[in-house]
Amino acid sequence: MKTNVEQLNLLNYIAGEWQGFSSEAFEVTNPATNEVVGTMPIGTKEDVLAAIEEAQTAFQEWKDLSAEKRSNYLETFYQKIIERKDEIARIITLENGKPLKEATGEVLYAASFVKWYAEEGKRVYGKTIPSKGADQRIQVIKQPVGVVAAITPWNFPAAMITRKLAPALAAGCTFIVKPPKETPLTAAKLMECAADAGIPPGVVNMVVTQDKDFSDTIKNSEEVRKLTFTGSTEVGRLLMKQSAEQIKNISLELGGQAPLIVLDDADLEKAVEGTMASKFRNAGQTCICANRLYVQSGIYGEFVSKLRERIEELKVGNGLIEDVDIGPLINQQGYNKVVRHVEDAVEKGAETVVGGKGYQVNDQDSLFYEPTLLLGAKENMLCMKEETFGPVVPIQMIESEEEAIRLANDTPFGLAAYYFTENMSRGTKIAESLDYGIIGWNHGAPSAAQAPFGGMKQSGLGREGGEEGIEAFLETKYLSIGM
């Protein structure tokens, strides 16, 4: 299905101005149709340097604004996003592929971070500490880190920006974002909302450029005091090394390999619904989606039967079609990885009971992949060791909660985990035993603006969301006063 949309020819945003009118531009395509939906100029190192300079200049005034005034800007920014939610959602679907209903949900989720931090910025408290003598006073104050550089992913092109931008601005920092080439149009629309909200020039900047041009420039800049990144562990490891030379403040939200455990005392309806909510959002292209399932033998057959029925109901197609549940994978590389994982599982003994192959559109190959259910999964399969990032559900039968916990923790990653049990004592012990930063107990969609989001082990450093999210953009200063 062709969308016949008018192309969006958008620009980079630096110091309150749209930049790149005469620069070479690249095409942004819809992964559902391969149709060109817009263009964006390729920023240069000079553009990144200009953004840093402008952000540093703007920081001097932005940090001195009262928390109340910064809150007012963010509240207006929130309103502008809500006013344009349908437009932004459609752009997300066009360049990312996710169903329009999901894209609309993402815009509201993205806006919720702006709303939350518009208020949380007014609650950055210091404290007074009792001293050892009458001639001393001890105070602790919180101040903004400074200029922040952000690198964001394509799978949530709106929410992954606001989850960083909103707390940074609320804390008094200024901000430069490099969105991915797959989804730059959404980022540009957020910049339009920021401009319409009257956020001063230089406080928010966007440069779409080559990864190396951006990271090398940021690495060498003493003005950029913090780097925040969402993406793969491999890239996060590289950015961490680059940041070490200047000891930059760094936040990393990296890869996951989320287990989902269903125990024999689970509410099966709740477990199936939770699995569907976790696994198939954005065609399985989320960092916290369930990647491997462990189901206890006593309820294995019944759970598989119920889950199979739900998976078979899913409709694959262009996200602009109203009743579509599963959109395309983002690109050929992502598609090939899903194919490789399923083929590897089948070769090693897994049984494909639903799906298991690419989904053709108009008798032509495409980036769509069928929702797939694999039974008889084993630890040596790629889909049980690596993040698949696709609509594939491999299930391994387990006999006990101890086995489930051991298998769940047997990974270098620790972003999100899920489990289903109605036993309070059992559930509490499992929560304490799982080495993950985000845990869903009888719940498959844990993300919320007011809650801390982040991983353990090789899944990252720091937290986004909640009061922890603004702390990531603040320095703690200790003041010792002699009387």
C-alpha positions as CSV (number, residue, x, y, z in Angstrom):
1,M,0.0,0.0,0.0
2,K,1.5,3.3,-1.1
3,T,0.8,6.2,1.2
4,N,1.0,9.0,-1.4
5,V,2.2,11.4,1.3
6,E,3.6,14.8,0.6
7,Q,7.4,14.6,1.3
8,L,8.7,16.4,4.4
9,N,11.9,18.2,3.6
10,L,13.1,19.2,7.1
11,L,16.3,20.7,8.4
12,N,18.7,20.7,11.3
13,Y,17.9,23.1,14.2
14,I,20.7,25.1,15.8
15,A,20.4,28.2,17.9
16,G,16.8,28.6,17.1
17,E,17.3,28.6,13.4
18,W,16.7,25.9,10.7
19,Q,20.1,25.0,9.1
20,G,21.2,23.1,6.1
21,F,19.3,24.7,3.2
22,S,22.2,24.2,0.8
23,S,23.6,21.0,2.3
24,E,23.6,17.6,0.7
25,A,20.4,15.8,1.9
26,F,19.5,12.1,2.3
27,E,16.2,10.4,1.8
28,V,14.1,9.0,4.6
29,T,12.0,6.0,3.5
30,N,9.0,4.2,4.9
31,P,10.1,0.6,5.7
32,A,6.5,-0.6,5.0
33,T,6.6,0.5,1.3
34,N,10.2,1.7,0.6
35,E,8.5,5.0,-0.4
36,V,10.5,8.2,0.1
37,V,8.6,10.2,2.8
38,G,11.1,13.0,3.4
39,T,14.6,14.4,3.2
40,M,17.1,15.7,5.8
41,P,20.4,17.5,5.2
42,I,23.6,15.8,6.4
43,G,25.1,17.9,9.2
44,T,28.8,18.4,9.4
45,K,31.4,18.6,12.2
46,E,31.2,22.3,11.8
47,D,27.4,22.1,12.5
48,V,28.1,20.1,15.6
49,L,30.7,22.6,16.8
50,A,28.2,25.4,16.1
51,A,25.6,23.7,18.2
52,I,28.0,23.2,21.1
53,E,29.0,26.8,21.0
54,E,25.4,28.0,20.9
55,A,24.4,25.6,23.7
56,Q,27.2,26.8,25.9
57,T,26.3,30.4,25.3
58,A,22.6,29.7,26.1
59,F,23.5,27.7,29.2
60,Q,24.8,30.8,31.0
61,E,21.3,32.3,31.0
62,W,19.2,29.1,31.1
63,K,20.8,27.8,34.2
64,D,20.1,31.1,36.0
65,L,16.4,31.1,35.2
66,S,14.2,30.1,38.2
67,A,12.9,26.6,38.2
68,E,9.4,28.0,37.9
69,K,10.3,29.8,34.6
70,R,11.9,26.7,33.2
71,S,8.8,24.7,34.2
72,N,6.6,27.1,32.3
73,Y,8.6,26.6,29.2
74,L,8.3,22.9,29.5
75,E,4.6,23.0,30.2
76,T,4.1,25.0,27.0
77,F,6.3,22.5,25.1
78,Y,4.1,19.7,26.4
79,Q,1.0,21.5,25.2
80,K,2.5,22.0,21.7
81,I,3.3,18.3,21.5
82,I,-0.3,17.3,22.5
83,E,-1.7,19.8,20.0
84,R,0.3,18.1,17.2
85,K,0.1,14.5,18.4
86,D,-1.8,13.2,15.4
87,E,0.7,14.8,13.0
88,I,3.7,13.5,14.9
89,A,2.2,10.0,15.2
90,R,1.7,9.8,11.5
91,I,5.3,10.8,10.8
92,I,6.5,8.1,13.3
93,T,4.5,5.5,11.4
94,L,5.8,6.8,8.0
95,E,9.5,6.6,8.9
96,N,9.5,3.9,11.6
97,G,6.7,1.6,10.4
98,K,4.9,1.0,13.7
99,P,1.1,0.9,13.7
100,L,-0.5,4.3,14.0
101,K,-2.2,3.4,17.2
102,E,1.2,2.5,18.7
103,A,2.7,5.7,17.3
104,T,0.0,7.8,18.9
105,G,0.6,6.1,22.2
106,E,4.3,6.9,21.8
107,V,3.6,10.6,21.3
108,L,1.6,10.7,24.5
109,Y,4.3,8.7,26.3
110,A,6.9,11.2,25.0
111,A,4.8,14.1,26.1
112,S,4.4,12.6,29.6
113,F,8.1,13.1,30.3
114,V,7.9,16.7,29.4
115,K,4.8,17.1,31.7
116,W,6.5,15.2,34.6
117,Y,9.8,17.1,34.5
118,A,8.0,20.4,34.2
119,E,6.9,19.7,37.8
120,E,9.9,17.7,38.9
121,G,12.3,20.5,38.1
122,K,10.7,22.5,40.8
123,R,11.6,19.8,43.4
124,V,15.4,19.9,43.0
125,Y,16.2,20.3,46.7
126,G,19.4,20.9,48.5
127,K,19.9,20.2,52.2
128,T,21.5,21.5,55.4
129,I,23.7,19.0,57.4
130,P,24.4,19.4,61.1
131,S,28.1,20.4,61.6
132,K,30.6,19.3,64.2
133,G,30.8,22.8,65.8
134,A,29.0,26.0,66.3
135,D,31.4,27.8,64.0
136,Q,30.5,25.8,60.9
137,R,27.5,25.4,58.6
138,I,27.2,22.6,56.0
139,Q,25.0,23.0,52.9
140,V,24.5,20.8,49.9
141,I,23.2,22.3,46.7
142,K,22.3,20.9,43.3
143,Q,23.4,22.6,40.0
144,P,23.1,21.6,36.4
145,V,25.8,19.6,34.7
146,G,26.1,21.9,31.7
147,V,25.8,21.2,28.0
148,V,24.3,17.8,27.3
149,A,24.8,15.8,24.1
150,A,22.3,13.0,23.4
151,I,22.3,10.2,20.8
152,T,18.9,8.5,20.4
153,P,17.6,5.4,18.6
154,W,15.0,4.9,15.9
155,N,12.6,2.5,17.7
156,F,11.1,5.2,19.8
157,P,12.0,8.3,17.9
158,A,9.9,10.7,20.0
159,A,10.0,9.2,23.5
160,M,13.7,8.5,23.6
161,I,14.4,12.2,22.9
162,T,12.0,13.7,25.5
163,R,13.1,11.2,28.1
164,K,16.5,12.9,28.0
165,L,15.6,16.4,26.9
166,A,12.9,17.1,29.5
167,P,15.0,16.3,32.6
168,A,18.0,18.1,31.1
169,L,16.1,21.3,30.5
170,A,14.3,21.1,33.9
171,A,17.7,20.7,35.6
172,G,19.0,23.8,33.9
173,C,21.1,22.1,31.2
174,T,21.1,22.9,27.5
175,F,20.8,20.1,24.9
176,I,22.1,18.8,21.6
177,V,20.5,15.7,20.1
178,K,21.7,13.6,17.2
179,P,18.7,11.5,16.1
180,P,19.2,8.4,13.8
181,K,19.1,8.7,10.1
182,E,16.1,6.2,10.0
183,T,13.8,8.6,11.9
184,P,15.0,12.2,11.8
185,L,11.7,13.7,10.8
186,T,10.1,13.0,14.2
187,A,13.0,14.7,15.9
188,A,12.6,17.8,13.7
189,K,8.9,18.0,14.5
190,L,9.8,18.0,18.2
191,M,12.2,20.8,17.5
192,E,9.3,22.7,15.9
193,C,7.3,22.2,19.1
194,A,10.2,23.5,21.2
195,A,10.5,26.5,19.0
196,D,6.7,27.2,19.1
197,A,6.9,26.9,22.9
198,G,9.4,29.8,22.9
199,I,12.3,27.9,24.4
200,P,15.2,30.3,23.9
201,P,17.7,29.9,21.0
202,G,20.5,27.5,21.8
203,V,18.8,25.7,24.6
204,V,17.6,22.9,22.3
205,N,19.6,21.9,19.2
206,M,19.4,19.0,16.7
207,V,22.1,17.9,14.2
208,V,21.6,14.8,12.0
209,T,25.1,13.8,11.0
210,Q,27.4,10.9,10.6
211,D,27.9,8.9,13.8
212,K,31.6,9.4,13.9
213,D,31.5,13.1,13.1
214,F,29.2,13.6,16.1
215,S,30.9,11.3,18.6
216,D,34.4,12.5,17.7
217,T,33.4,16.2,18.0
218,I,31.6,15.6,21.3
219,K,34.5,13.6,22.6
220,N,37.0,16.4,22.1
221,S,34.7,19.2,23.4
222,E,35.4,20.4,26.9
223,E,32.1,22.4,26.8
224,V,30.0,19.2,26.5
225,R,29.9,18.0,30.1
226,K,27.5,15.1,29.7
227,L,26.7,12.4,27.1
228,T,23.5,10.4,27.2
229,F,23.0,7.5,24.8
230,T,20.4,4.8,24.1
231,G,21.4,2.0,21.8
232,S,23.5,-1.1,21.5
233,T,25.9,-2.3,24.1
234,E,28.7,-2.4,21.5
235,V,28.3,1.3,20.7
236,G,27.8,2.2,24.4
237,R,31.1,0.5,25.2
238,L,32.9,2.6,22.5
239,L,31.3,5.9,23.7
240,M,32.3,5.0,27.3
241,K,35.9,4.6,26.2
242,Q,35.8,7.9,24.3
243,S,34.3,9.7,27.3
244,A,37.0,8.4,29.6
245,E,39.7,10.9,28.4
246,Q,37.8,13.9,29.7
247,I,35.9,11.9,32.4
248,K,32.6,13.0,30.9
249,N,29.4,12.4,32.9
250,I,27.7,9.6,31.0
251,S,24.4,7.8,31.0
252,L,23.9,4.6,28.9
253,E,20.7,2.7,28.2
254,L,21.9,-0.3,26.3
255,G,20.9,-3.7,25.0
256,G,18.7,-6.2,26.7
257,Q,17.9,-9.9,26.6
258,A,14.6,-9.9,28.6
259,P,13.4,-13.2,30.0
260,L,9.7,-13.8,30.7
261,I,8.9,-16.5,33.3
262,V,5.5,-18.2,33.7
263,L,5.1,-20.3,36.8
264,D,2.5,-23.0,37.4
265,D,0.5,-20.8,39.8
266,A,0.2,-17.9,37.3
267,D,-3.1,-16.5,36.1
268,L,-2.8,-17.7,32.5
269,E,-5.0,-15.0,31.0
270,K,-2.9,-12.4,32.7
271,A,0.3,-14.1,31.6
272,V,-0.8,-14.3,28.0
273,E,-1.9,-10.7,27.9
274,G,1.3,-9.6,29.5
275,T,3.4,-11.6,27.0
276,M,1.5,-10.1,24.1
277,A,1.9,-6.6,25.5
278,S,5.6,-7.0,26.1
279,K,6.6,-9.0,23.0
280,F,4.8,-7.6,20.0
281,R,4.9,-3.8,20.6
282,N,6.7,-2.2,17.6
283,A,7.1,-5.7,16.0
284,G,9.3,-6.8,18.9
285,Q,11.8,-3.9,18.3
286,T,12.0,-2.7,21.8
287,C,14.9,-2.9,24.2
288,I,12.7,-4.3,27.0
289,C,10.5,-6.7,25.1
290,A,10.4,-10.3,26.2
291,N,13.1,-12.1,24.2
292,R,12.9,-15.6,25.7
293,L,10.1,-17.4,27.6
294,Y,10.5,-19.9,30.4
295,V,7.2,-21.8,31.2
296,Q,6.8,-24.3,34.0
297,S,5.9,-27.8,32.8
298,G,2.6,-28.0,34.8
299,I,0.9,-25.2,32.7
300,Y,3.1,-25.4,29.6
301,G,0.5,-26.9,27.2
302,E,-2.4,-24.7,28.3
303,F,-0.2,-21.5,28.1
304,V,1.1,-22.4,24.7
305,S,-2.4,-23.1,23.4
306,K,-3.7,-19.7,24.6
307,L,-0.7,-17.8,23.4
308,R,-0.9,-19.4,20.0
309,E,-4.5,-18.4,19.6
310,R,-3.6,-14.8,20.4
311,I,-0.6,-14.7,18.0
312,E,-2.6,-16.1,15.2
313,E,-5.0,-13.2,15.5
314,L,-2.3,-10.6,14.8
315,K,-2.5,-8.8,11.5
316,V,0.7,-7.8,9.7
317,G,0.8,-4.8,7.4
318,N,1.3,-1.1,6.7
319,G,1.0,0.8,10.0
320,L,-1.4,3.3,8.5
321,I,-4.1,0.6,8.1
322,E,-6.4,0.9,11.1
323,D,-6.5,-2.7,12.3
324,V,-2.8,-3.6,11.7
325,D,-1.0,-5.0,14.8
326,I,2.5,-5.7,13.4
327,G,4.4,-3.3,11.1
328,P,7.7,-3.9,9.2
329,L,11.1,-4.3,10.7
330,I,13.2,-1.2,10.4
331,N,15.7,-2.3,7.7
332,Q,17.3,-5.2,5.9
333,Q,19.9,-5.7,8.6
334,G,17.2,-6.1,11.2
335,Y,15.2,-8.4,9.0
336,N,18.2,-10.6,8.3
337,K,18.9,-11.0,12.0
338,V,15.4,-12.2,12.7
339,V,15.7,-14.7,9.8
340,R,19.0,-15.9,11.1
341,H,17.7,-16.4,14.7
342,V,14.7,-18.4,13.5
343,E,16.7,-20.6,11.1
344,D,19.3,-21.3,13.8
345,A,16.5,-22.3,16.3
346,V,14.9,-24.7,13.8
347,E,18.3,-26.2,12.9
348,K,18.9,-26.9,16.6
349,G,15.6,-28.6,17.1
350,A,12.9,-25.9,17.8
351,E,9.4,-26.4,16.3
352,T,7.8,-23.6,14.5
353,V,4.0,-23.6,15.3
354,V,3.1,-20.1,14.1
355,G,4.8,-18.0,11.5
356,G,8.5,-18.6,10.8
357,K,9.0,-16.8,7.6
358,G,9.0,-13.4,5.9
359,Y,5.7,-11.8,4.9
360,Q,5.3,-10.9,1.3
361,V,3.4,-7.9,0.1
362,N,2.0,-7.9,-3.4
363,D,4.0,-11.1,-4.0
364,Q,7.2,-9.3,-3.4
365,D,9.8,-9.6,-0.6
366,S,9.5,-7.0,2.1
367,L,10.7,-6.1,5.6
368,F,7.6,-7.7,7.2
369,Y,8.1,-10.9,9.3
370,E,5.4,-13.1,10.5
371,P,4.7,-13.2,14.3
372,T,6.4,-16.5,15.2
373,L,6.1,-19.0,18.0
374,L,8.9,-21.4,18.5
375,L,8.6,-24.4,20.9
376,G,11.4,-26.5,22.3
377,A,13.9,-23.7,22.7
378,K,17.3,-24.4,24.3
379,E,20.1,-22.4,25.8
380,N,22.4,-22.9,22.8
381,M,20.1,-21.2,20.3
382,L,20.9,-17.6,19.2
383,C,17.4,-16.4,20.1
384,M,18.0,-17.5,23.7
385,K,21.4,-15.8,23.9
386,E,21.1,-12.6,21.8
387,E,18.5,-9.9,21.4
388,T,16.4,-10.8,18.4
389,F,14.6,-7.4,18.0
390,G,11.7,-9.0,16.1
391,P,8.3,-10.6,16.5
392,V,9.6,-14.0,17.6
393,V,8.6,-15.9,20.8
394,P,10.9,-18.9,21.7
395,I,9.6,-20.9,24.7
396,Q,11.7,-23.3,26.8
397,M,10.0,-25.6,29.3
398,I,11.3,-25.4,32.9
399,E,10.6,-27.5,36.0
400,S,11.1,-25.0,38.9
401,E,11.5,-21.4,39.7
402,E,15.1,-22.0,40.7
403,E,15.8,-23.2,37.1
404,A,14.0,-20.2,35.7
405,I,16.0,-17.8,37.8
406,R,19.3,-19.4,36.9
407,L,18.5,-19.3,33.2
408,A,17.1,-15.8,33.3
409,N,20.3,-14.5,35.0
410,D,22.6,-16.4,32.7
411,T,23.4,-13.4,30.5
412,P,25.7,-10.4,30.6
413,F,22.6,-8.2,30.2
414,G,20.2,-6.9,32.8
415,L,17.7,-4.4,31.5
416,A,14.2,-5.9,31.9
417,A,12.7,-9.2,33.1
418,Y,9.1,-10.4,33.6
419,Y,7.5,-13.1,35.6
420,F,4.0,-14.3,36.4
421,T,2.9,-15.9,39.7
422,E,0.0,-15.3,42.0
423,N,2.0,-16.3,45.1
424,M,3.2,-13.2,47.0
425,S,6.0,-14.9,48.9
426,R,7.3,-16.6,45.7
427,G,7.0,-13.4,43.7
428,T,8.9,-11.3,46.2
429,K,11.8,-13.8,46.3
430,I,12.0,-13.9,42.5
431,A,12.1,-10.1,42.3
432,E,15.0,-10.0,44.7
433,S,16.8,-12.8,42.8
434,L,16.6,-11.4,39.2
435,D,19.6,-9.3,38.2
436,Y,17.6,-6.7,36.2
437,G,16.9,-3.0,36.6
438,I,13.3,-3.2,35.4
439,I,11.0,-6.0,36.5
440,G,7.4,-6.6,35.6
441,W,5.5,-8.9,38.0
442,N,2.3,-9.9,36.4
443,H,2.7,-6.9,34.1
444,G,4.1,-6.7,30.6
445,A,4.3,-2.9,30.1
446,P,6.3,-1.3,32.9
447,S,7.5,1.9,31.4
448,A,6.3,5.2,32.9
449,A,7.6,8.8,33.1
450,Q,7.5,8.8,36.9
451,A,9.5,5.5,37.3
452,P,13.3,5.0,37.0
453,F,14.2,3.2,33.7
454,G,17.6,1.6,33.3
455,G,19.7,-1.6,33.4
456,M,22.3,-3.5,35.3
457,K,25.5,-5.3,34.1
458,Q,26.1,-4.6,30.4
459,S,22.7,-3.0,29.9
460,G,23.9,0.4,31.0
461,L,24.6,3.0,33.6
462,G,22.2,5.4,35.2
463,R,18.4,5.8,35.2
464,E,15.9,7.8,33.1
465,G,12.5,8.8,34.4
466,G,11.3,9.5,37.9
467,E,13.3,11.6,40.3
468,E,16.4,9.6,39.4
469,G,16.1,10.9,35.9
470,I,16.7,14.5,36.8
471,E,19.6,13.6,39.2
472,A,21.5,12.4,36.1
473,F,21.7,16.0,34.9
474,L,22.7,17.5,38.3
475,E,26.0,18.0,40.1
476,T,26.0,17.9,43.9
477,K,28.0,20.7,45.5
478,Y,29.1,20.7,49.1
479,L,29.4,24.0,50.8
480,S,31.3,24.3,54.1
481,I,30.7,27.7,55.8
482,G,32.8,29.1,58.6
483,M,30.9,31.4,61.0
